């Protein structure tokens, strides 16, 4: 847990520094981008599963959506880490997919975007599936369970978010330069929705 706290803290500072950097000769020149982070996520322990004590691993219990929404309404970027805190102040390591899904659901977000290794889901002909319904994901969750545990977790959380009111969940690759822009601003996108 100490390593997780150290890594999360270091990355948070790096991200805050990147948003603080001036962008001369751009429309953003002279703009101030404020970033906020905090104890927005209440966690609970996973506990003992099949005889294994997960000690510092947790699950999202609650998201303080009111505080997050107030920050967003005041033009702040809210930075969430994969750490949550119990009501007794104990820190827990959380899956970022769980944090993202729970937060999107609590905020009644229009979109949730997962960045992963793959550009999206592939059909039998190795072509990207552009869109699926939440119920069609069950087949792919079974298919990828042994091949890619990370993609399986993305698919499980995508289904959960979709069934909980998030209108669109996108799966795109972090390795493809410009993937986010193409997914959001082109008619067909680049990944799977």
C-alpha positions as CSV (number, residue, x, y, z in Angstrom):
1,X,0.0,0.0,0.0
2,X,2.9,2.4,0.7
3,X,4.2,1.9,-2.9
4,X,0.7,2.6,-4.3
5,X,0.4,5.8,-2.2
6,X,3.8,6.9,-3.3
7,X,3.1,6.2,-7.0
8,X,-0.3,7.8,-6.9
9,X,1.1,10.9,-5.2
10,X,4.0,11.2,-7.6
11,X,1.7,10.8,-10.6
12,X,-0.8,13.3,-9.2
13,X,2.0,15.9,-8.9
14,X,3.2,15.2,-12.4
15,X,-0.4,15.7,-13.8
16,X,-0.9,18.9,-11.8
17,X,2.4,20.2,-13.1
18,X,1.5,19.4,-16.7
19,X,-1.8,21.3,-16.3
20,X,0.1,24.3,-14.8
21,X,2.4,24.6,-17.8
22,X,1.8,27.6,-20.0
23,X,1.0,27.0,-23.6
24,X,2.4,30.1,-25.5
25,X,1.2,30.8,-29.0
26,X,-2.0,28.8,-28.5
27,X,-5.6,29.9,-27.7
28,X,-4.8,28.6,-24.2
29,X,-2.0,31.2,-23.7
30,X,-2.4,32.9,-20.3
31,X,-5.2,30.6,-19.2
32,X,-5.2,29.0,-15.8
33,X,-6.3,25.4,-15.5
34,X,-7.1,24.4,-11.9
35,X,-6.9,20.8,-10.8
36,X,-8.5,19.5,-7.6
37,X,-8.1,16.2,-5.9
38,X,-9.3,14.9,-2.6
39,X,-11.1,12.3,-0.6
40,X,-14.1,12.0,-3.0
41,X,-14.2,8.2,-2.9
42,X,-15.4,6.3,0.1
43,X,-14.1,2.7,0.1
44,X,-14.7,-0.5,1.8
45,X,-12.4,-3.5,2.1
46,X,-12.6,-6.5,-0.3
47,X,-12.0,-8.7,2.8
48,X,-11.3,-12.4,2.6
49,X,-12.2,-14.1,-0.7
50,X,-11.7,-17.9,-1.2
51,X,-9.4,-17.9,1.8
52,X,-7.2,-15.0,0.6
53,X,-7.2,-11.8,2.7
54,X,-6.9,-8.9,0.3
55,X,-5.8,-6.6,3.2
56,X,-5.5,-3.1,1.6
57,X,-7.5,-3.8,-1.5
58,X,-10.9,-2.2,-1.6
59,X,-14.1,-1.5,-3.5
60,X,-15.9,1.8,-4.1
61,X,-18.6,2.2,-1.5
62,X,-19.7,5.8,-2.3
63,X,-18.7,8.7,-4.5
64,X,-19.1,12.3,-3.3
65,X,-20.8,13.4,-6.5
66,X,-22.0,16.7,-4.9
67,X,-18.4,17.9,-4.2
68,X,-17.2,16.7,-7.6
69,X,-20.0,18.4,-9.4
70,X,-19.4,21.7,-7.5
71,X,-15.8,21.6,-8.5
72,X,-16.7,20.9,-12.2
73,X,-19.3,23.7,-12.1
74,X,-16.5,26.0,-10.9
75,X,-14.3,25.1,-13.9
76,X,-12.0,22.8,-12.0
77,X,-10.6,19.5,-13.4
78,X,-11.2,16.8,-10.8
79,X,-8.4,14.3,-10.5
80,X,-9.3,11.0,-8.9
81,X,-6.7,8.5,-7.8
82,X,-7.1,4.8,-7.3
83,X,-7.1,5.3,-3.6
84,X,-10.3,5.4,-1.5
85,X,-10.7,6.0,2.2
86,X,-13.0,4.2,4.7
87,X,-15.1,6.2,7.2
88,X,-12.4,5.3,9.8
89,X,-9.7,6.9,7.6
90,X,-8.1,3.6,6.4
91,X,-6.7,3.8,2.8
92,X,-7.6,1.2,0.2
93,X,-6.2,0.4,-3.2
94,X,-9.0,0.5,-5.7
95,X,-9.3,-0.7,-9.3
96,X,-9.4,2.5,-11.5
97,X,-12.1,0.9,-13.6
98,X,-14.3,0.6,-10.5
99,X,-13.5,4.3,-9.6
100,X,-14.3,5.4,-13.2
101,X,-17.6,3.4,-13.4
102,X,-18.8,4.4,-10.0
103,X,-18.0,8.1,-10.6
104,X,-19.6,8.2,-14.0
105,X,-22.7,6.6,-12.6
106,X,-22.9,8.9,-9.6
107,X,-22.4,12.0,-11.9
108,X,-25.0,10.7,-14.4
109,X,-22.3,11.2,-17.0
110,X,-23.1,11.0,-20.7
111,X,-19.9,9.2,-21.6
112,X,-17.3,7.0,-19.9
113,X,-14.1,6.3,-21.9
114,X,-11.7,3.4,-21.1
115,X,-8.2,3.6,-22.6
116,X,-6.7,0.2,-23.0
117,X,-4.3,-1.9,-25.1
118,X,-6.8,-2.7,-27.8
119,X,-8.5,-0.3,-30.1
120,X,-11.8,-1.9,-29.3
121,X,-13.5,-5.3,-29.7
122,X,-12.9,-7.4,-32.7
123,X,-15.4,-9.6,-34.5
124,X,-14.6,-13.0,-36.0
125,X,-13.1,-11.4,-39.1
126,X,-10.7,-9.3,-36.9
127,X,-12.6,-6.1,-37.7
128,X,-13.4,-3.6,-35.0
129,X,-17.0,-3.7,-33.8
130,X,-18.1,0.0,-33.8
131,X,-21.0,-0.5,-31.3
132,X,-22.7,-3.0,-29.1
133,X,-25.5,-3.1,-26.6
134,X,-24.7,-3.8,-23.0
135,X,-26.3,-7.2,-23.2
136,X,-24.1,-8.2,-26.2
137,X,-21.0,-7.7,-24.0
138,X,-21.6,-11.0,-22.1
139,X,-20.2,-13.0,-25.1
140,X,-17.1,-10.9,-25.2
141,X,-16.6,-10.9,-21.5
142,X,-16.5,-14.7,-21.7
143,X,-14.2,-14.6,-24.8
144,X,-11.6,-12.3,-23.3
145,X,-11.6,-13.7,-19.7
146,X,-8.5,-15.7,-20.1
147,X,-6.9,-13.7,-23.0
148,X,-7.0,-10.3,-21.5
149,X,-8.1,-9.8,-17.8
150,X,-7.8,-6.0,-18.2
151,X,-10.1,-5.9,-21.2
152,X,-12.5,-8.2,-19.4
153,X,-12.6,-5.8,-16.5
154,X,-13.2,-2.9,-18.9
155,X,-16.1,-4.8,-20.5
156,X,-17.6,-5.7,-17.1
157,X,-17.5,-2.1,-15.9
158,X,-18.7,-0.9,-19.3
159,X,-21.8,-3.1,-19.0
160,X,-22.4,-2.0,-15.4
161,X,-22.1,1.7,-16.3
162,X,-24.4,1.3,-19.3
163,X,-27.0,-0.5,-17.3
164,X,-26.7,2.2,-14.5
165,X,-27.5,5.1,-16.8
166,X,-24.3,6.1,-18.5
167,X,-25.4,6.6,-22.1
168,X,-22.2,5.7,-23.9
169,X,-19.1,3.8,-22.9
170,X,-16.1,3.8,-25.3
171,X,-13.2,1.4,-25.6
172,X,-10.1,2.9,-27.3
173,X,-6.4,2.4,-27.4
174,X,-4.0,4.5,-25.4
175,X,-1.2,3.6,-27.9
176,X,-2.9,5.2,-30.9
177,X,-2.0,8.9,-31.2
178,X,-5.2,10.9,-31.5
179,X,-7.6,8.1,-30.6
180,X,-9.6,10.2,-28.2
181,X,-10.1,13.0,-30.8
182,X,-11.0,10.5,-33.5
183,X,-13.5,8.6,-31.3
184,X,-15.3,11.8,-30.2
185,X,-15.1,13.9,-33.3
186,X,-15.6,11.6,-36.3
187,X,-18.8,9.9,-37.4
188,X,-17.6,6.3,-37.1
189,X,-15.0,6.8,-34.3
190,X,-12.0,4.6,-34.0
191,X,-12.9,2.1,-31.2
192,X,-15.9,0.3,-29.8
193,X,-18.9,2.1,-28.3
